[in-house]
Amino acid sequence: MDIDTDIDHYAILGLPSGEEGSKLTEKEISKAYRVKALELHPDKRPDDPNAHANFQRLKTSYEMLKDEKARKVFDEFLKFKREKLRRQSELDARRDGKRRKMVSDLEERERAAFEPDPSAKAREEEERIARKLKEEIARIRAMHASKGAETTSFSKTKMGGLGKESVGTAGAGLDKERVLKVSWEKFGQDYSYTAERLRELFSKFGDVEDVVIKGSKKKGSALVVMATKDAAVAATGNLSGDLSNPLLVLPLQPLHPTAATEVPTAPKSAEPDHSHLVGAAYQSFEDAVLKKLQKVCLYFQLSFVLLPKSKIDMETIEGRGSQKHHTVDDQPEFQTLGDEDPLC
């Protein structure tokens, strides 16, 4: 019996091979042979030139598997072939793995040769972040410096030119004898003085360099800087403002006019010099003078507007007596504001 070692007899009969084929019974093998014999019999394949050869090979495989000893040898042979194939596969796999690893290592070395050093890349990234941080710090500093410059410019503009030569600062460039302290009572918007109005009023005495409104809730005040000391002296010695709300004008610092710059003024009253007063006493003095000015203005208004043929007693204006009406026969002329005026 010619046996070809490359033939799988289980496969010829249409049976599973390997370990599963070695477990088949003789009855199962005979049944498989009968089925295949009916299929491959030459009488069933008259046109197939290989019909006799195929049928003869089927009979040979059946005789091989039907013989117990031959089948055992064949099973061992198949097992050896399977082990050989397995070892060859493992060897090929290891070789393939080594080959793949070699290829991978080669590719990795090629990439490393062309890629930058990771440490150098980290240093470059750190330097880039440090540069960006310095730029942000410089930008923030510049922004704050710009805001500070705008604030300083706004303050100088608001002070209207006083700047560093502010009245409250002992600046060497500003002569305080040219600065006037002006105050008035606040009765509403109609009796308030603006910087433009004050500049207009005091321009009668000379050039006005600056006007700074200070003000409070009950009384308005301002600082007026005259161009010359003579203008400041002239403004101090005259009544200014509206009759309904006169201005109290006092020098910020006592004036010391020389013989060449003295201006004729009205005779001094018997009141003591109040230029040296400060604090609450100075404030009381301002309030008292303002009240007297208002009473005089009210006296003029009532005398010349409301009652042109009579005279209002100053005691009535002050609220300490009753009204006394005088006819033209009793007093033909109006009393003028002289030495006996309540203001003096």
C-alpha positions in Angstrom: 0.0 0.0 0.0 1.6 3.1 -1.2 1.2 5.8 1.4 1.9 9.4 0.7 3.1 11.2 3.8 1.7 14.5 2.6 -1.9 13.2 2.4 -4.2 13.8 5.3 -6.4 10.6 5.3 -8.9 12.1 7.6 -9.4 15.0 5.2 -9.8 12.6 2.2 -12.8 10.9 4.0 -14.2 14.4 4.9 -13.4 14.0 8.6 -11.7 16.4 11.0 -8.0 16.0 11.4 -5.6 16.4 14.3 -6.5 15.7 17.9 -10.2 15.6 17.1 -9.6 13.1 14.3 -7.6 10.8 16.6 -10.7 10.5 18.8 -13.0 9.2 16.1 -14.4 5.6 16.3 -14.1 3.0 13.6 -17.9 3.1 13.0 -17.7 6.9 12.3 -14.9 6.3 9.9 -16.8 3.5 8.0 -19.9 5.7 7.7 -17.8 8.6 6.3 -16.2 6.2 3.8 -19.6 4.9 2.5 -20.8 8.4 2.0 -17.7 9.4 0.1 -17.7 6.2 -2.0 -21.1 6.9 -3.3 -20.0 10.4 -4.2 -16.7 9.4 -5.9 -17.6 6.1 -7.5 -16.5 6.0 -11.2 -20.0 4.9 -12.2 -21.3 8.2 -10.8 -18.6 10.2 -12.7 -18.3 8.8 -16.2 -17.0 12.0 -17.6 -14.3 12.5 -14.9 -10.9 11.2 -16.1 -9.6 11.2 -12.5 -12.6 9.4 -11.1 -10.7 6.0 -10.8 -7.7 7.7 -9.2 -9.8 9.7 -6.7 -11.8 6.6 -5.8 -8.6 4.5 -5.3 -7.2 7.2 -3.0 -10.4 7.1 -1.0 -10.1 3.4 -0.5 -6.4 3.7 0.5 -7.2 6.3 3.2 -10.1 4.2 4.5 -7.8 1.1 4.8 -5.2 3.2 6.6 -7.6 4.5 9.2 -9.4 1.2 9.6 -6.1 -0.5 10.6 -5.6 0.2 14.2 -1.8 0.1 14.2 -1.4 2.1 10.9 -3.9 4.7 12.2 -1.8 5.1 15.4 1.4 5.6 13.5 -0.5 8.1 11.2 -1.8 10.0 14.3 1.7 10.2 15.7 3.0 11.5 12.3 0.3 14.1 12.2 1.1 15.2 15.8 4.8 15.5 14.9 3.9 17.6 11.9 1.7 19.8 14.0 4.5 20.3 16.6 6.9 21.1 13.8 4.6 23.6 12.4 4.1 25.1 15.8 7.8 25.4 16.5 8.3 26.9 13.0 5.6 29.4 13.6 7.1 30.4 16.9 10.5 30.7 15.4 9.1 32.7 12.6 7.2 34.8 15.1 10.4 35.4 17.1 12.2 36.2 14.0 9.5 38.5 12.9 9.5 40.1 16.4 13.2 40.6 16.3 12.9 41.9 12.8 10.1 44.2 13.7 12.0 45.3 16.8 15.1 46.0 14.7 13.1 47.9 12.2 11.4 49.8 15.0 14.7 50.6 16.7 16.1 51.8 13.4 13.2 54.1 12.8 13.4 55.4 16.4 17.1 56.2 16.0 16.3 57.9 12.7 13.6 60.0 14.4 15.9 60.8 17.3 18.6 61.9 14.9 16.3 64.4 13.3 14.3 65.5 16.4 15.7 68.1 18.8 16.9 67.2 22.3 14.0 67.0 24.8 16.1 68.9 27.4 16.9 71.6 24.9 13.3 71.8 23.8 12.3 72.2 27.5 14.8 75.0 28.0 13.6 76.8 24.9 10.0 76.5 26.2 11.0 77.8 29.6 12.8 80.8 28.0 9.8 81.5 25.8 7.5 81.6 28.8 9.9 83.8 30.7 10.1 86.3 27.8 6.3 86.4 27.6 6.1 87.0 31.4 8.5 89.9 31.2 6.5 91.4 28.3 3.3 91.2 30.3 5.0 92.8 33.4 6.3 95.6 31.2 2.9 96.1 29.6 1.2 96.3 33.0 3.8 98.8 34.3 3.4 100.9 31.2 -0.4 100.8 31.7 -0.2 101.9 35.3 2.3 104.7 34.4 -0.1 105.9 31.7 -3.0 106.0 34.2 -0.8 107.9 36.7 0.1 110.5 34.1 -3.5 110.9 33.1 -4.5 111.4 36.8 -1.7 114.0 37.3 -2.8 115.8 34.2 -6.4 115.8 35.3 -5.5 117.2 38.7 -3.4 120.0 37.2 -6.3 120.8 34.8 -8.8 120.9 37.6 -6.7 123.2 39.7 -6.7 125.5 36.7 -3.0 126.3 36.6 -2.2 126.4 40.3 -0.5 123.0 40.0 2.5 122.8 42.2 2.1 126.4 43.1 -1.1 125.6 45.0 -2.2 128.0 47.7 -2.2 125.2 50.3 1.5 124.5 49.5 4.3 126.7 50.5 5.5 126.9 46.8 8.3 129.3 46.1 6.7 130.4 42.7 3.3 131.7 44.1 3.1 135.1 45.9 0.4 134.5 48.5 -0.2 138.3 48.8 -1.8 138.1 45.3 -4.3 135.4 46.5 -7.7 136.5 47.7 -10.1 134.4 49.8 -13.6 135.1 48.7 -16.7 133.8 50.5 -20.5 134.2 50.1 -23.7 132.7 51.6 -25.5 130.0 49.7 -29.3 130.6 49.2 -29.8 128.5 46.1 -28.6 128.2 42.5 -29.6 131.8 41.7 -27.2 133.2 44.4 -24.2 131.0 43.6 -21.0 132.2 42.0 -19.2 130.3 39.3 -15.6 130.6 38.4 -16.5 132.5 35.3 -18.6 135.0 37.3 -15.9 135.5 39.8 -13.3 136.1 37.1 -15.6 138.6 35.5 -16.2 140.5 38.8 -12.5 140.7 39.8 -11.3 141.5 36.3 -12.4 145.1 37.1 -9.4 145.4 39.5 -6.8 143.8 37.2 -5.9 140.6 35.4 -7.1 137.4 37.1 -4.7 134.5 36.8 -6.8 131.7 38.3 -10.0 131.0 40.2 -10.5 127.9 42.3 -14.0 127.2 43.7 -13.9 125.4 47.1 -17.3 125.7 48.6 -19.3 123.9 51.3 -23.0 123.1 52.0 -23.8 126.3 53.8 -21.3 128.8 52.4 -19.4 129.1 49.1 -15.8 130.1 49.0 -13.1 130.4 46.4 -9.5 131.4 45.9 -8.8 134.2 43.4 -5.2 134.7 42.2 -4.7 138.2 40.9 -1.9 139.1 38.5 -0.4 141.8 40.7 -0.4 142.9 44.4 -2.0 146.2 43.4 -5.0 144.4 41.9 -5.3 142.3 45.0 -5.2 145.4 47.2 -7.8 147.2 45.0 -10.2 144.2 45.1 -9.9 143.9 48.9 -10.8 147.6 49.4 -14.0 147.5 47.4 -17.4 145.9 47.7 -17.9 143.2 45.1 -20.7 140.9 44.0 -24.4 141.2 43.7 -26.4 143.3 46.2 -28.6 140.4 47.1 -25.5 138.2 47.9 -22.4 140.3 48.4 -18.9 138.8 48.4 -16.6 138.9 51.4 -13.1 139.5 50.1 -10.1 139.0 52.3 -6.4 138.5 51.6 -5.1 135.0 52.1 -2.0 136.6 53.6 -1.8 140.1 55.2 -0.7 142.6 52.5 2.4 144.8 53.0 2.1 147.4 50.2 5.1 149.6 49.6 4.9 153.4 49.1 5.0 152.9 45.4 2.2 150.4 45.3 -0.1 151.8 48.0 -3.7 152.5 46.8 -5.9 155.0 48.4 -8.6 153.3 50.5 -11.4 154.4 52.7 -10.5 155.4 56.3 -10.1 152.4 58.6 -12.9 151.9 61.0 -12.5 151.4 64.7 -12.7 147.6 64.3 -9.4 145.8 65.1 -7.4 144.1 62.4 -8.7 140.6 61.9 -6.2 139.4 59.4 -4.3 137.5 62.0 -7.3 135.4 63.1 -7.4 131.8 62.2 -9.6 128.8 62.7 -13.0 129.1 64.3 -12.5 132.8 65.3 -11.6 133.7 61.7 -14.7 131.9 60.4 -16.9 133.7 62.9 -15.5 137.0 61.7 -16.3 136.1 58.1 -19.9 135.1 59.0 -20.5 138.4 60.9 -19.2 140.6 58.1 -21.3 138.7 55.6 -24.4 139.2 57.7 -23.7 142.9 57.9 -23.2 143.2 54.2 -26.5 141.4 53.6 -28.3 143.7 55.9 -26.9 146.8 54.2 -27.9 145.4 50.8 -31.4 144.7 52.1 -31.6 148.2 53.5 -30.7 149.6 50.1 -33.2 147.4 48.3 -36.1 148.3 50.6 -35.2 152.0 50.6 -34.8 152.5 46.9 -37.2 149.9 45.5 -40.0 148.9 47.8 -40.5 152.2 49.8 -39.0 155.1 47.8 -40.6 157.8 50.2 -39.8 156.2 53.5 -36.9 154.8 55.5 -36.7 151.4 57.2 -35.1 151.5 60.6 -32.1 149.2 60.8 -33.5 147.8 64.0 -36.5 146.5 62.0 -34.1 144.8 59.6 -32.3 143.1 62.4 -35.5 142.1 64.0 -35.1 143.9 67.3 -37.8 146.6 66.9 -40.9 147.7 65.0 -41.1 149.6 61.7 -41.0 153.4 61.9 -42.3 155.3 58.8 -41.1 158.8 58.2 -42.6 161.2 55.8 -40.7 163.4 53.5 -41.4 166.4 55.8 -39.8 164.6 58.7 -36.7 163.6 56.8 -36.3 165.1 53.3 -33.2 163.1 52.4 -32.2 159.4 52.7 -29.5 158.6 55.2 -26.3 157.7 53.5 -24.0 154.9 54.5 -21.4 156.8 56.6 -19.5 156.4 59.9 -22.8 155.6 61.8 -23.8 152.8 59.4 -24.3 149.5 61.1 -21.5 148.0 59.0 -18.9 150.2 60.7 
